[in-house]
């Protein structure tokens, strides 16, 4: 369940964290390729 924050300082801190997480994310095509490779490898481990 989500939580609503209306304190400007809390909102700024959360926005900074969110922006940082997005900056570390792979582009969509690379993310999909990584997930597909991981799923393929996952099926080969006994």
PQR file of N, CA, C, O and H, with PARSE charges and radii, in Angstrom:
ATOM      1  N   UNK A   1       0.846  -1.165   0.000 -0.4000 1.5000
ATOM      2  CA  UNK A   1       0.000   0.000   0.000 -0.0000 2.0000
ATOM      3  C   UNK A   1       0.899   1.237   0.000  0.5500 1.7000
ATOM      4  O   UNK A   1       1.916   1.274   0.692 -0.5500 1.4000
ATOM      5  N   UNK A   2       0.523   2.225  -0.764 -0.4000 1.5000
ATOM      6  CA  UNK A   2       1.300   3.451  -0.869 -0.0000 2.0000
ATOM      7  C   UNK A   2       1.049   4.388   0.301  0.5500 1.7000
ATOM      8  O   UNK A   2       0.134   4.194   1.102 -0.5500 1.4000
ATOM      9  H   UNK A   2      -0.303   2.196  -1.326  0.4000 1.0000
ATOM     10  N   UNK A   3       1.879   5.394   0.370 -0.4000 1.5000
ATOM     11  CA  UNK A   3       1.754   6.386   1.422 -0.0000 2.0000
ATOM     12  C   UNK A   3       1.876   7.767   0.783  0.5500 1.7000
ATOM     13  O   UNK A   3       2.741   7.984  -0.065 -0.5500 1.4000
ATOM     14  H   UNK A   3       2.622   5.552  -0.280  0.4000 1.0000
ATOM     15  N   UNK A   4       1.028   8.687   1.180 -0.4000 1.5000
ATOM     16  CA  UNK A   4       1.028  10.038   0.656 -0.0000 2.0000
ATOM     17  C   UNK A   4       1.891  10.933   1.539  0.5500 1.7000
ATOM     18  O   UNK A   4       1.705  11.006   2.753 -0.5500 1.4000
ATOM     19  H   UNK A   4       0.325   8.510   1.869  0.4000 1.0000
ATOM     20  N   UNK A   5       2.836  11.608   0.899 -0.4000 1.5000
ATOM     21  CA  UNK A   5       3.711  12.544   1.621 -0.0000 2.0000
ATOM     22  C   UNK A   5       3.445  13.947   1.090  0.5500 1.7000
ATOM     23  O   UNK A   5       3.412  14.159  -0.122 -0.5500 1.4000
ATOM     24  H   UNK A   5       2.988  11.548  -0.088  0.4000 1.0000
ATOM     25  N   UNK A   6       3.257  14.900   1.989 -0.4000 1.5000
ATOM     26  CA  UNK A   6       3.064  16.270   1.544 -0.0000 2.0000
ATOM     27  C   UNK A   6       4.090  17.238   2.141  0.5500 1.7000
ATOM     28  O   UNK A   6       4.011  18.447   1.919 -0.5500 1.4000
ATOM     29  H   UNK A   6       3.284  14.728   2.974  0.4000 1.0000
ATOM     30  N   UNK A   7       5.026  16.717   2.879 -0.4000 1.5000
ATOM     31  CA  UNK A   7       6.102  17.542   3.419 -0.0000 2.0000
ATOM     32  C   UNK A   7       7.094  17.839   2.283  0.5500 1.7000
ATOM     33  O   UNK A   7       7.624  16.904   1.684 -0.5500 1.4000
ATOM     34  H   UNK A   7       5.090  15.736   3.059  0.4000 1.0000
ATOM     35  N   UNK A   8       7.354  19.103   1.978 -0.4000 1.5000
ATOM     36  CA  UNK A   8       8.274  19.428   0.880 -0.0000 2.0000
ATOM     37  C   UNK A   8       9.647  18.768   1.018  0.5500 1.7000
ATOM     38  O   UNK A   8      10.217  18.327   0.020 -0.5500 1.4000
ATOM     39  H   UNK A   8       6.924  19.863   2.466  0.4000 1.0000
ATOM     40  N   UNK A   9      10.176  18.694   2.218 -0.4000 1.5000
ATOM     41  CA  UNK A   9      11.502  18.088   2.382 -0.0000 2.0000
ATOM     42  C   UNK A   9      11.468  16.580   2.116  0.5500 1.7000
ATOM     43  O   UNK A   9      12.401  16.034   1.526 -0.5500 1.4000
ATOM     44  H   UNK A   9       9.713  19.052   3.029  0.4000 1.0000
ATOM     45  N   UNK A  10      10.417  15.921   2.539 -0.4000 1.5000
ATOM     46  CA  UNK A  10      10.280  14.478   2.286 -0.0000 2.0000
ATOM     47  C   UNK A  10      10.087  14.230   0.789  0.5500 1.7000
ATOM     48  O   UNK A  10      10.693  13.319   0.225 -0.5500 1.4000
ATOM     49  H   UNK A  10       9.660  16.364   3.018  0.4000 1.0000
ATOM     50  N   UNK A  11       9.255  15.028   0.158 -0.4000 1.5000
ATOM     51  CA  UNK A  11       9.014  14.874  -1.272 -0.0000 2.0000
ATOM     52  C   UNK A  11      10.306  15.089  -2.059  0.5500 1.7000
ATOM     53  O   UNK A  11      10.591  14.334  -2.989 -0.5500 1.4000
ATOM     54  H   UNK A  11       8.763  15.769   0.616  0.4000 1.0000
ATOM     55  N   UNK A  12      11.095  16.110  -1.701 -0.4000 1.5000
ATOM     56  CA  UNK A  12      12.384  16.360  -2.372 -0.0000 2.0000
ATOM     57  C   UNK A  12      13.321  15.168  -2.213  0.5500 1.7000
ATOM     58  O   UNK A  12      13.957  14.743  -3.177 -0.5500 1.4000
ATOM     59  H   UNK A  12      10.863  16.724  -0.946  0.4000 1.0000
ATOM     60  N   UNK A  13      13.408  14.627  -0.995 -0.4000 1.5000
ATOM     61  CA  UNK A  13      14.291  13.482  -0.741 -0.0000 2.0000
ATOM     62  C   UNK A  13      13.850  12.264  -1.545  0.5500 1.7000
ATOM     63  O   UNK A  13      14.681  11.577  -2.140 -0.5500 1.4000
ATOM     64  H   UNK A  13      12.891  14.973  -0.212  0.4000 1.0000
ATOM     65  N   UNK A  14      12.572  12.001  -1.565 -0.4000 1.5000
ATOM     66  CA  UNK A  14      12.065  10.852  -2.321 -0.0000 2.0000
ATOM     67  C   UNK A  14      12.264  11.047  -3.822  0.5500 1.7000
ATOM     68  O   UNK A  14      12.589  10.097  -4.534 -0.5500 1.4000
ATOM     69  H   UNK A  14      11.898  12.559  -1.082  0.4000 1.0000
ATOM     70  N   UNK A  15      12.072  12.265  -4.302 -0.4000 1.5000
ATOM     71  CA  UNK A  15      12.295  12.550  -5.718 -0.0000 2.0000
ATOM     72  C   UNK A  15      13.761  12.349  -6.090  0.5500 1.7000
ATOM     73  O   UNK A  15      14.067  11.818  -7.157 -0.5500 1.4000
ATOM     74  H   UNK A  15      11.808  13.037  -3.724  0.4000 1.0000
ATOM     75  N   UNK A  16      14.658  12.769  -5.215 -0.4000 1.5000
ATOM     76  CA  UNK A  16      16.089  12.580  -5.451 -0.0000 2.0000
ATOM     77  C   UNK A  16      16.427  11.094  -5.528  0.5500 1.7000
ATOM     78  O   UNK A  16      17.173  10.673  -6.412 -0.5500 1.4000
ATOM     79  H   UNK A  16      14.410  13.200  -4.347  0.4000 1.0000
ATOM     80  N   UNK A  17      15.890  10.307  -4.617 -0.4000 1.5000
ATOM     81  CA  UNK A  17      16.141   8.852  -4.628 -0.0000 2.0000
ATOM     82  C   UNK A  17      15.587   8.206  -5.888  0.5500 1.7000
ATOM     83  O   UNK A  17      16.237   7.353  -6.492 -0.5500 1.4000
ATOM     84  H   UNK A  17      15.285  10.649  -3.899  0.4000 1.0000
ATOM     85  N   UNK A  18      14.392   8.612  -6.283 -0.4000 1.5000
ATOM     86  CA  UNK A  18      13.760   8.072  -7.484 -0.0000 2.0000
ATOM     87  C   UNK A  18      14.589   8.426  -8.721  0.5500 1.7000
ATOM     88  O   UNK A  18      14.838   7.569  -9.569 -0.5500 1.4000
ATOM     89  H   UNK A  18      13.864   9.306  -5.792  0.4000 1.0000
ATOM     90  N   UNK A  19      15.016   9.685  -8.820 -0.4000 1.5000
ATOM     91  CA  UNK A  19      15.839  10.113  -9.947 -0.0000 2.0000
ATOM     92  C   UNK A  19      17.147   9.331 -10.010  0.5500 1.7000
ATOM     93  O   UNK A  19      17.602   8.962 -11.092 -0.5500 1.4000
ATOM     94  H   UNK A  19      14.814  10.381  -8.131  0.4000 1.0000
ATOM     95  N   UNK A  20      17.745   9.082  -8.861 -0.4000 1.5000
ATOM     96  CA  UNK A  20      18.983   8.317  -8.812 -0.0000 2.0000
ATOM     97  C   UNK A  20      18.756   6.885  -9.299  0.5500 1.7000
ATOM     98  O   UNK A  20      19.558   6.350 -10.065 -0.5500 1.4000
ATOM     99  H   UNK A  20      17.376   9.382  -7.981  0.4000 1.0000
ATOM    100  N   UNK A  21      17.676   6.278  -8.857 -0.4000 1.5000
ATOM    101  CA  UNK A  21      17.365   4.914  -9.290 -0.0000 2.0000
ATOM    102  C   UNK A  21      17.151   4.869 -10.800  0.5500 1.7000
ATOM    103  O   UNK A  21      17.622   3.944 -11.462 -0.5500 1.4000
ATOM    104  H   UNK A  21      17.025   6.713  -8.235  0.4000 1.0000
ATOM    105  N   UNK A  22      16.456   5.842 -11.342 -0.4000 1.5000
ATOM    106  CA  UNK A  22      16.229   5.875 -12.789 -0.0000 2.0000
ATOM    107  C   UNK A  22      17.527   6.085 -13.554  0.5500 1.7000
ATOM    108  O   UNK A  22      17.701   5.531 -14.639 -0.5500 1.4000
ATOM    109  H   UNK A  22      16.073   6.593 -10.804  0.4000 1.0000
ATOM    110  N   UNK A  23      18.429   6.869 -13.009 -0.4000 1.5000
ATOM    111  CA  UNK A  23      19.682   7.125 -13.714 -0.0000 2.0000
ATOM    112  C   UNK A  23      20.557   5.881 -13.777  0.5500 1.7000
ATOM    113  O   UNK A  23      21.403   5.769 -14.664 -0.5500 1.4000
ATOM    114  H   UNK A  23      18.288   7.319 -12.127  0.4000 1.0000
ATOM    115  N   UNK A  24      20.369   4.950 -12.857 -0.4000 1.5000
ATOM    116  CA  UNK A  24      21.145   3.715 -12.840 -0.0000 2.0000
ATOM    117  C   UNK A  24      20.512   2.610 -13.681  0.5500 1.7000
ATOM    118  O   UNK A  24      21.153   1.590 -13.938 -0.5500 1.4000
ATOM    119  H   UNK A  24      19.681   5.041 -12.137  0.4000 1.0000
ATOM    120  N   UNK A  25      19.285   2.792 -14.104 -0.4000 1.5000
ATOM    121  CA  UNK A  25      18.567   1.753 -14.850 -0.0000 2.0000
ATOM    122  C   UNK A  25      19.099   1.641 -16.271  0.5500 1.7000
ATOM    123  O   UNK A  25      19.541   2.622 -16.869 -0.5500 1.4000
ATOM    124  H   UNK A  25      18.765   3.620 -13.895  0.4000 1.0000
ATOM    125  N   UNK A  26      19.046   0.419 -16.796 -0.4000 1.5000
ATOM    126  CA  UNK A  26      19.415   0.202 -18.193 -0.0000 2.0000
ATOM    127  C   UNK A  26      18.305   0.719 -19.104  0.5500 1.7000
ATOM    128  O   UNK A  26      17.155   0.823 -18.678 -0.5500 1.4000
ATOM    129  H   UNK A  26      18.687  -0.377 -16.310  0.4000 1.0000
ATOM    130  N   UNK A  27      18.633   1.040 -20.338 -0.4000 1.5000
ATOM    131  CA  UNK A  27      17.582   1.377 -21.303 -0.0000 2.0000
ATOM    132  C   UNK A  27      16.650   0.171 -21.497  0.5500 1.7000
ATOM    133  O   UNK A  27      17.035  -0.966 -21.223 -0.5500 1.4000
ATOM    134  H   UNK A  27      19.567   0.956 -20.684  0.4000 1.0000
ATOM    135  N   UNK A  28      15.446   0.422 -21.960 -0.4000 1.5000
ATOM    136  CA  UNK A  28      14.424  -0.621 -22.075 -0.0000 2.0000
ATOM    137  C   UNK A  28      14.903  -1.845 -22.853  0.5500 1.7000
ATOM    138  O   UNK A  28      14.745  -2.969 -22.377 -0.5500 1.4000
ATOM    139  H   UNK A  28      15.133   1.346 -22.182  0.4000 1.0000
ATOM    140  N   UNK A  29      15.477  -1.656 -24.024 -0.4000 1.5000
ATOM    141  CA  UNK A  29      15.909  -2.806 -24.842 -0.0000 2.0000
ATOM    142  C   UNK A  29      16.969  -3.636 -24.128  0.5500 1.7000
ATOM    143  O   UNK A  29      16.948  -4.865 -24.187 -0.5500 1.4000
ATOM    144  H   UNK A  29      15.606  -0.743 -24.411  0.4000 1.0000
ATOM    145  N   UNK A  30      17.896  -2.960 -23.454 -0.4000 1.5000
ATOM    146  CA  UNK A  30      18.934  -3.690 -22.723 -0.0000 2.0000
ATOM    147  C   UNK A  30      18.350  -4.421 -21.518  0.5500 1.7000
ATOM    148  O   UNK A  30      18.773  -5.533 -21.201 -0.5500 1.4000
ATOM    149  H   UNK A  30      17.913  -1.961 -23.406  0.4000 1.0000
ATOM    150  N   UNK A  31      17.399  -3.814 -20.857 -0.4000 1.5000
ATOM    151  CA  UNK A  31      16.740  -4.464 -19.720 -0.0000 2.0000
ATOM    152  C   UNK A  31      16.022  -5.725 -20.165  0.5500 1.7000
ATOM    153  O   UNK A  31      16.123  -6.767 -19.518 -0.5500 1.4000
ATOM    154  H   UNK A  31      17.055  -2.911 -21.115  0.4000 1.0000
ATOM    155  N   UNK A  32      15.295  -5.628 -21.273 -0.4000 1.5000
ATOM    156  CA  UNK A  32      14.583  -6.797 -21.786 -0.0000 2.0000
ATOM    157  C   UNK A  32      15.545  -7.905 -22.185  0.5500 1.7000
ATOM    158  O   UNK A  32      15.296  -9.077 -21.902 -0.5500 1.4000
ATOM    159  H   UNK A  32      15.213  -4.781 -21.798  0.4000 1.0000
ATOM    160  N   UNK A  33      16.639  -7.545 -22.839 -0.4000 1.5000
ATOM    161  CA  UNK A  33      17.629  -8.546 -23.233 -0.0000 2.0000
ATOM    162  C   UNK A  33      18.233  -9.232 -22.013  0.5500 1.7000
ATOM    163  O   UNK A  33      18.429 -10.448 -22.017 -0.5500 1.4000
ATOM    164  H   UNK A  33      16.842  -6.593 -23.068  0.4000 1.0000
ATOM    165  N   UNK A  34      18.526  -8.466 -20.978 -0.4000 1.5000
ATOM    166  CA  UNK A  34      19.084  -9.033 -19.753 -0.0000 2.0000
ATOM    167  C   UNK A  34      18.084  -9.979 -19.086  0.5500 1.7000
ATOM    168  O   UNK A  34      18.452 -11.067 -18.642 -0.5500 1.4000
ATOM    169  H   UNK A  34      18.367  -7.479 -20.975  0.4000 1.0000
ATOM    170  N   UNK A  35      16.832  -9.563 -19.020 -0.4000 1.5000
ATOM    171  CA  UNK A  35      15.805 -10.421 -18.410 -0.0000 2.0000
ATOM    172  C   UNK A  35      15.600 -11.707 -19.210  0.5500 1.7000
ATOM    173  O   UNK A  35      15.458 -12.784 -18.631 -0.5500 1.4000
ATOM    174  H   UNK A  35      16.533  -8.680 -19.380  0.4000 1.0000
ATOM    175  N   UNK A  36      15.583 -11.598 -20.531 -0.4000 1.5000
ATOM    176  CA  UNK A  36      15.423 -12.798 -21.375 -0.0000 2.0000
ATOM    177  C   UNK A  36      16.597 -13.757 -21.192  0.5500 1.7000
ATOM    178  O   UNK A  36      16.400 -14.968 -21.099 -0.5500 1.4000
ATOM    179  H   UNK A  36      15.698 -10.724 -21.002  0.4000 1.0000
ATOM    180  N   UNK A  37      17.814 -13.221 -21.141 -0.4000 1.5000
ATOM    181  CA  UNK A  37      18.995 -14.068 -20.945 -0.0000 2.0000
ATOM    182  C   UNK A  37      18.959 -14.741 -19.582  0.5500 1.7000
ATOM    183  O   UNK A  37      19.289 -15.920 -19.459 -0.5500 1.4000
ATOM    184  H   UNK A  37      17.974 -12.237 -21.217  0.4000 1.0000
ATOM    185  N   UNK A  38      18.561 -13.998 -18.562 -0.4000 1.5000
ATOM    186  CA  UNK A  38      18.477 -14.572 -17.217 -0.0000 2.0000
ATOM    187  C   UNK A  38      17.411 -15.661 -17.164  0.5500 1.7000
ATOM    188  O   UNK A  38      17.616 -16.699 -16.534 -0.5500 1.4000
ATOM    189  H   UNK A  38      18.292 -13.039 -18.662  0.4000 1.0000
ATOM    190  N   UNK A  39      16.286 -15.436 -17.815 -0.4000 1.5000
ATOM    191  CA  UNK A  39      15.219 -16.436 -17.827 -0.0000 2.0000
ATOM    192  C   UNK A  39      15.671 -17.688 -18.564  0.5500 1.7000
ATOM    193  O   UNK A  39      15.373 -18.803 -18.136 -0.5500 1.4000
ATOM    194  H   UNK A  39      16.119 -14.593 -18.326  0.4000 1.0000
ATOM    195  N   UNK A  40      16.380 -17.511 -19.656 -0.4000 1.5000
ATOM    196  CA  UNK A  40      16.877 -18.656 -20.432 -0.0000 2.0000
ATOM    197  C   UNK A  40      17.866 -19.467 -19.594  0.5500 1.7000
ATOM    198  O   UNK A  40      17.776 -20.693 -19.530 -0.5500 1.4000
ATOM    199  H   UNK A  40      16.622 -16.605 -20.003  0.4000 1.0000
ATOM    200  N   UNK A  41      18.815 -18.772 -18.949 -0.4000 1.5000
ATOM    201  CA  UNK A  41      19.795 -19.442 -18.100 -0.0000 2.0000
ATOM    202  C   UNK A  41      19.142 -20.116 -16.913  0.5500 1.7000
ATOM    203  O   UNK A  41      19.571 -21.193 -16.500 -0.5500 1.4000
ATOM    204  H   UNK A  41      18.889 -17.776 -19.001  0.4000 1.0000
ATOM    205  N   UNK A  42      18.107 -19.495 -16.356 -0.4000 1.5000
ATOM    206  CA  UNK A  42      17.416 -20.039 -15.183 -0.0000 2.0000
ATOM    207  C   UNK A  42      16.852 -21.431 -15.488  0.5500 1.7000
ATOM    208  O   UNK A  42      16.880 -22.317 -14.633 -0.5500 1.4000
ATOM    209  H   UNK A  42      17.759 -18.619 -16.692  0.4000 1.0000
ATOM    210  N   UNK A  43      16.354 -21.614 -16.684 -0.4000 1.5000
ATOM    211  CA  UNK A  43      15.780 -22.900 -17.064 -0.0000 2.0000
ATOM    212  C   UNK A  43      16.805 -24.002 -17.253  0.5500 1.7000
ATOM    213  O   UNK A  43      16.434 -25.173 -17.322 -0.5500 1.4000
ATOM    214  H   UNK A  43      16.332 -20.894 -17.378  0.4000 1.0000
ATOM    215  N   UNK A  44      18.088 -23.661 -17.338 -0.4000 1.5000
ATOM    216  CA  UNK A  44      19.134 -24.652 -17.573 -0.0000 2.0000
ATOM    217  C   UNK A  44      19.846 -25.106 -16.312  0.5500 1.7000
ATOM    218  O   UNK A  44      20.751 -25.937 -16.389 -0.5500 1.4000
ATOM    219  H   UNK A  44      18.390 -22.710 -17.281  0.4000 1.0000
ATOM    220  N   UNK A  45      19.461 -24.582 -15.147 -0.4000 1.5000
ATOM    221  CA  UNK A  45      20.091 -25.002 -13.899 -0.0000 2.0000
ATOM    222  C   UNK A  45      19.256 -26.101 -13.248  0.5500 1.7000
ATOM    223  O   UNK A  45      18.069 -25.929 -12.970 -0.5500 1.4000
ATOM    224  H   UNK A  45      18.726 -23.907 -15.085  0.4000 1.0000
ATOM    225  N   UNK A  46      19.899 -27.206 -13.019 -0.4000 1.5000
ATOM    226  CA  UNK A  46      19.185 -28.349 -12.390 -0.0000 2.0000
ATOM    227  C   UNK A  46      19.513 -28.461 -10.940  0.5500 1.7000
ATOM    228  O   UNK A  46      19.009 -29.354 -10.260 -0.5500 1.4000
ATOM    229  H   UNK A  46      20.863 -27.346 -13.244  0.4000 1.0000
TER
END
